[in-house]
Amino acid sequence: MNSVKRHEIFVCLKSANPHPTTELEYQTPFELLIAVILSAQATDKSVNLATRKLFPQANTAQQLFELGATRLLDCIKSIGLYKTKAKNILATCQLLIQQYDGEVPRTRAQLEKLPGVGRKTANVILNTAFGEPTIAVDTHIFRVANRTGLAPGKNVLEVERKLLKVVPKEYRHDAHHWLILHGRYICKARKPECAKCIIAHLCEFKDKTI
C-alpha cells in the first residue's frame, strides 16, 4: 500500500470519528490501568460492568490494596481469568505504593514491570492516559493492518513497528482507537462488513464481502 492510500484511510476514519477514545470507562490513569489489566481476553462491556462496582469502593492504589482479595474478587468475578487478574492487580497496587507514591508511572519500562502489564497494556496507558503517539496492537488492529494492507506483519510487534513508521504523524495519536473500533465493528474476524466500510475503496483485501 502506498503512502497516499494510507493517508486517505486516516482522513476517512477521522471524518467519521473526529475524537476517538477507548470504550473502557475511567476517570484517572490508575482507573484506566486497572480497566486495561481486566480487559485481557474480556470485552470492554464486561470490564465496565465490573469497574462500575469496583471503583466506587476503591479507585486508588492504596484503597484497592486495602480492599483486599475477597472484596476485589467479588467485584470482578464475572470476568474471565479473574483470580489471576486480582492477584496481579493487588501486586501492582503494592508496587505502585512502594515505588511510585501510588501514581501510575509514565515510561514503558516502568509500566512493563507492573504485574499483569505487558507491552500492549503499556502502550494503551501511554497513549490514552498520557497522550503519547503509541499504537497498542491487539487482535483487532493486527487483523485490520494485515487485511487492508495498511501495515502487514507476522506478529503484533512487527505490525506495531510498521504502523508507527507508516501512519502519518498527524494521525498517530488517534490511530490506535480508529483501528480498534474499525476492527471491532466493521472489519470483523469472521465476516467483515465491507458494504458498510468507509475505507473499502482504499482497502487491498481481495475477498471483500461487497
N, C-alpha and C positions, 0 to 999 in steps of 0.2 A: 504494500500500500504506500502511495506517495504522500508527501507532506501536505499537499493541497487537500487531498481527501481527509486526512487526519484532522486538519484544521476545520474543515467543513463539518465533520462529525460533531465536534465540540461546539461549533456555532449553533447547530441544530439542537443539541442537548441543552445548551444554555437558554435558547429561546423558549424551550418548553418548560424549563425549570430553572429560573434565574438564580435562586438561592437554595440549592440543595443542602440537606443535612441528614444526619443519622435518624433512623426511626426509633432508636433507643431513647427512653425518657431519662433526662438527667438535668441537674442544675449546677453541679460543680465538677471539676476534674476528677475528684475522688469518686463521686457517684458514677461518672462515665467509666472509670476504671473498673469498678465492681460490676457494672452492667456488661461491659465487654468480656470480662472473665466469665460471667454467667452465660454469655451468648454462644460459647463454643458448642457446636452441634445442637443448637437450640434456636428457635425462632425469636425474633425481636419481640413479637407479641407475647410470647410466654415469659420472656425476661421482664417485660414491662409489668405484667400481672404480678410477678414476684416482687419486683422492686417497689411497686406501689404499696406493698405490705411491709417491706423491709425498711425503706428509707425514712418513713415517719418515726420509726423506732430508733434507727441508728443510721446516720449519714456522714459520719466522720470516722477516721481510723480508730480513734480512741473509743468512741461509742460502740462501734461494731465489734471491736475486740472485747469490750466489756459485756456485750450482748451474749457472747459465748456460743458454743457449738449447738446446743439444744435448740435455742430460740432461733438461731440462724437457719438451721436445718428445717425448722418448721415453716419458715418463710419461703424457702427455695425448693422444697421437696417435690414440687410439680415439674421441675426442670431436670433434664437428663444429666447424669453424672453428678448429681447434687452433692453427694458425700465428698467426692474428690474436690469439687469446687469450693465447698465450705472449708475444707482443710486448707486449701490454697489461699482463700480469702483471709482467713484468720492469721495465717503465717505472713501474708502480705501486710496486713494491718500492723502486726507486731514489728515487722521490719521498717515500715513507714514511721512508726512511733519512735523506734530506737535510732534510726539513722537520718530521718528527714523531717523531724518535728511534726509528723502526721501529714505532711504535704506530699503530693504526687511529684516525683522528680521529673525534670524536663529534658533529659537526654535519653537516647535509645539504650545506651549501655546500662544506665541505672534502671530503666524500666524493665529491661530484659532479665535483670537479676531478681525481679519480684516473682514469687511463686505463682504459677498459673499464667504468666505473661510471656508470650513469645514475640517473634518479630511482627506478626500481623497485628496483635493487640497493641504493641508499642507504637506501630505506625498509626493506628486509629487514634490513640491518645495524643500523639504529637500533632496530627492533622486537625482533629475535631476539637480538642481541648485547648491546644496551644497555637493553632493556626499555621503549622508548618506544612509546606507543599509535599507531603509524603503520600504514597499510594499503598494502601493495605490491600494486598491481593488475596481475596477469598475465592471460593469455588465459583461464585457468580462472575467476578471480574476475570478470573482465569478463563472461563468459558467464553465470555464476550470478546476478550482480547484475542483469543485464538480463532473463534468462529468468524468474526468480522474481518480478520486480517490486520487489525489495528496494531497489535503487538504480540505476535505468536511466540510461544516459548514452551519448552518441555516441562518446566516446573514453575512454581509460584515465584521463586526468586528471580528466575530468568525473565518472566513476564514483568515483574516489578521493575527490574532494572531497565528493561526495554521501554516500558511506559514512561519512566522518568526521563528517558532520553528523547522520546518521540512526541510526547504530549506538549503542545505549545505552552510556553511559560505562563501566559495569562490564564490558562485553564487548569494548571497543575494542582492548585489548591483544592478545587472542587471536583476534579476528575474521579477521585475515589467514590464520591457519593453518586455522581451521574452514572457511572458504570455499574455500581452495585444495584442501584434501583432499576436500571435498564435490564440487567440480568435477572432480577427478581420478578419483574412484572411483564416484560416483553420478550426478551431473548432467553426464554426458559429452557431448561435442560432437555426435557422430553420432546416438547414441540414448541419451537419459537413462534411467536405471533407476528410473523413478518408483515402481514396485512396492516397491522396497527403500528408498525415500526417507522419512526420518523427519519431513521438513517438507512432504511432498506436500500435506497438508491446509491448509497455510498459503500454499503457492506459487500464484502467479497465472498460471502458464504455461497457455495454452489447449489446447495439443496434448500433454497428458500421455500417457504410454505405458501407463498402467494399464488 
